Amino acid sequence: MRWLSDVLVGYDEDSTAFKYLVRNEIIDQLRARDIKAIRTSERASIRTRPGGKWGDRLADLEAFDNENDAILDAWIGSYARDQSLSQEDNIGAAADILQEQFINYHTDNGIHPHRTRPGTLDKTRHRIPDFLVGFSDAEGAAVAEKWRQEMGKEIEQQKEDELKREGRETDPNCVKFDHGKPIYRTWTCESDSTVNVRNVKLSDYRLPAEYISDYLADQQDIELPNLYKWFSAEIRSPILDYDHVKTFPSITEVCAALQDTLRIHKPMSAVGSGLHIHIGQEAGWSLLTLKRFVTLWLLLEASFEHLHRIDRSQPATNTYCRPLRIYSYLAQSMEEENIDAYAQYQSTPNSQGYRERKDVFSRHVPERSVVADIFNLLQCVWHYENISHLVDAMGMSEVGDKGGSSCVRFRLNGDETTDRASASWTQTIEFGLMQGTLDANHIQRWMRICHRLVVFSRDTTPAAFTTAVQAIGGGGATSPNDVARALGFDTADLQ
């Protein structure tokens, strides 16, 4: 979209105006393809900066042709002085009636007042005295000024009303549930300051020699991304039903809409970004399902890392996607220097029901089939007495050398089963291992794997689960074929 670059060349990319204009252009590109996408107010990091409004649109800038302009150039108003009214009342009445006529002209010609720009109002204001009968030049100027002020307020109000109307829209395929946030009823876009291209160098790109000018070739340390202005964004989907026939096509359509119309800075190790998939269940989660899922994840985590870009599994540099088997509170409690500090995450042999839980563990996880380090973790996993405590153990500190965000986050709480979903506890598992991408096929394959892990954990028998553990519990990176056979899905999803 070179026209986009031309229009925004004078904007500071850190400005609120730049961010809202580009963000809303992304929304407009989606809406142009009949995708339910809405503008939303932003977080404090952007709202506190002056210079832009969250509803601002590129199409409303004076640099663009506007359908309303040509039509409104033909508008002719009419008001004759009422001799029974005072001068002040005549000026007010003239402004009010001309405003009403102007709005009605929009309706009669099928155009929307909220799309009429300030420049159009300024241009029309100069014609207002021509529509008056019985007014002096000074009175005509006063009517024009009052009309412009009131018309500006009306247009702004109509813009707000339109944004509110848009904000009430819902994707027809959206899954609705109590306490679901409105932003998850449609596709949305929000600025994301964690996606930073400013440290990218020329050496991070693979460019054919003929693409590099003599100037670039001589300046190997040039900050190539700064040849452009970038908007760092996060695209969010509505809550979708995995089994709905339109779920995957809608993801494909959104990815295509963005790739076809915008210049996208491809994800690379120098620009960290992640794709997050949240999976919930209508019936909630049981403690047994969660223990099975955590078991499979700890066994397969190293294998899954090989499915994604290498920087996603470099915990030393990527603090947003750290592995549970190394950085979770439970994993840290296994280290000798942390035994006392993290003792609460260890299983207690003398606790009530310990023997029963041990028997359930033995039926699911044969000791000789799992490498020692993971087996020690799993012993503790299967001895937790409720969902909330297990979730706590799978968490990690947000600060320090061992801090950051895990590649899987458990937004669950409850006892034997999860509590009712709320804004604070969505009762979902969040998968964050995959890099940010607009490759719809890659996204869908990873979704299938995540979904299969959940379904297998929920529905399989203890015997089938044991067989799967025996197939994948040897440690290291399990082959795609072994993973597929163990969990019962197509090997192609792992390629």
Summary of the structure (lengths in Angstrom):
residues: 495
radius of gyration: 29.8
end to end distance: 32.9
largest distance: 102.4
contacts: 1426
relative contact order: 0.09
helix: 50%
strand: 9%
